[in-house]
Amino acid sequence: MGKSKDTKPAAGAKGGKTDKTDKGGKKGGKGGAGKVDTESSDSKSTKLKGAQSINVRHILCEKFAKSEEAMTRLKNGEKFDVVAREMSEDKAKAGGSLGWQAKGNLDPAFEKVAFELPPSPVDSPTVERVKTGFGYHIIMVEGRK
């Protein structure tokens, strides 16, 4: 957080070019170099502070039509965890919870969308849909740190 420490890449977020070339992206040890890139994007588009990890839930549907049905249910006010338990096709049936996930642990397309979402509660979630090799994910974030 502080500007005086050289060891934290987040302190130089405005000049992300140096960190990016130093560590080569994903091989930054603690994931610091990746944070610089995302933090710059987040501050422009969503005004969220960059996070190293998120508490994330998802609903996974193989077919677009099924994901559309889940989105409709969410828009009609149903709780995210209820819709996830009933409609998600993944093995995690805990209301779609993936728990706390650090940067670099998720599918790149999923991660890009998830780290840009603001935190929201399950009873009125802010969601986005993204397609990955696994299918269509409807994503919500409960917390950021």
C-alpha positions in Angstrom: 0.0 0.0 0.0 2.7 2.5 0.9 4.7 4.4 -1.7 8.0 4.1 0.2 8.5 0.4 -0.2 10.3 -0.8 -3.3 9.5 -4.5 -2.6 5.8 -4.3 -3.3 5.0 -4.0 -7.0 1.6 -2.5 -6.2 3.3 0.7 -5.1 4.4 1.3 -8.7 1.1 0.5 -10.3 1.1 3.7 -12.4 4.4 2.7 -13.9 3.6 -1.0 -14.5 6.0 -1.3 -17.4 9.1 -1.9 -15.2 7.5 -4.6 -13.1 6.1 -6.4 -16.2 9.5 -6.6 -17.8 11.4 -7.5 -14.6 9.4 -10.7 -13.8 7.9 -11.6 -17.2 4.3 -11.7 -16.1 3.3 -14.8 -14.3 6.7 -15.8 -12.8 6.7 -13.1 -10.1 6.8 -15.5 -7.2 4.0 -13.9 -5.2 2.0 -12.8 -8.3 3.0 -9.1 -7.9 3.7 -8.4 -11.6 0.2 -9.6 -12.6 -1.3 -7.3 -10.0 0.2 -4.2 -11.6 -1.5 -4.9 -15.0 -4.9 -5.6 -13.6 -4.8 -2.7 -11.1 -4.2 -0.3 -13.9 -7.2 -1.7 -15.9 -9.4 -1.8 -12.9 -8.8 1.8 -11.9 -9.8 3.0 -15.4 -12.9 0.9 -16.0 -14.4 0.0 -12.6 -12.6 2.2 -10.1 -11.9 -0.9 -7.9 -8.6 -1.3 -6.2 -6.5 -4.2 -7.4 -7.0 -7.4 -5.4 -4.6 -10.3 -5.0 -7.5 -12.7 -4.2 -11.3 -12.8 -4.4 -14.0 -14.8 -2.7 -15.9 -16.0 -5.8 -19.0 -18.0 -6.7 -20.1 -19.3 -10.1 -22.8 -21.1 -11.9 -21.4 -23.4 -14.7 -23.6 -24.4 -17.6 -22.5 -26.4 -20.6 -25.1 -24.8 -22.9 -25.8 -21.1 -23.5 -29.5 -21.6 -23.2 -29.2 -23.0 -19.7 -26.9 -20.1 -18.6 -29.5 -17.7 -20.0 -32.2 -19.4 -17.9 -30.0 -19.0 -14.8 -29.3 -15.3 -15.6 -33.1 -14.7 -15.9 -33.7 -16.3 -12.5 -31.0 -14.0 -11.0 -32.5 -10.9 -12.7 -35.9 -11.9 -11.2 -34.5 -11.7 -7.7 -33.5 -15.3 -6.8 -30.5 -15.7 -4.6 -27.3 -16.7 -6.3 -26.6 -19.7 -4.1 -30.0 -21.2 -4.7 -29.8 -20.9 -8.5 -26.2 -22.3 -8.3 -27.3 -25.3 -6.3 -30.1 -26.1 -8.7 -28.5 -25.3 -12.1 -24.7 -25.4 -11.9 -23.2 -28.4 -13.7 -19.9 -28.4 -11.8 -19.0 -30.7 -8.9 -19.0 -27.9 -6.3 -22.6 -27.8 -5.1 -21.9 -25.4 -2.2 -24.0 -22.6 -3.7 -21.4 -22.2 -6.4 -18.7 -21.1 -4.0 -15.1 -21.5 -5.1 -13.9 -19.8 -1.9 -10.9 -17.5 -1.9 -8.9 -17.7 -5.1 -5.6 -16.0 -5.7 -4.6 -14.5 -9.0 -3.2 -17.1 -11.4 -5.3 -20.0 -10.0 -8.3 -19.6 -12.3 -8.9 -20.0 -16.0 -7.5 -16.8 -17.6 -10.9 -15.7 -19.2 -12.8 -16.5 -15.9 -10.1 -14.6 -13.9 -10.2 -11.5 -16.1 -13.9 -11.1 -15.6 -14.0 -12.1 -11.9 -11.2 -9.7 -10.8 -13.1 -6.8 -12.4 -16.4 -7.5 -10.6 -17.3 -5.5 -7.5 -18.2 -7.5 -4.4 -21.9 -8.1 -3.9 -24.2 -10.2 -1.6 -25.9 -13.4 -2.8 -29.4 -12.0 -2.4 -28.7 -9.2 -4.9 -25.6 -10.2 -6.9 -23.7 -8.3 -9.5 -22.9 -10.9 -12.1 -21.2 -11.4 -15.4 -21.1 -14.3 -17.8 -18.0 -15.6 -19.5 -17.3 -18.6 -21.8 -14.4 -20.8 -21.1 -13.4 -24.3 -22.2 -15.6 -25.6 -19.4 -18.7 -23.9 -20.6 -20.6 -20.7 -19.6 -19.8 -19.3 -16.2 -22.0 -16.8 -14.4 -19.7 -15.2 -11.9 -20.2 -13.1 -8.7 -17.7 -11.9 -6.2 -18.4 -11.8 -2.5 -15.1 -10.2 -1.3 -11.8 -8.8 -2.4 -8.4 -8.6 -0.7 
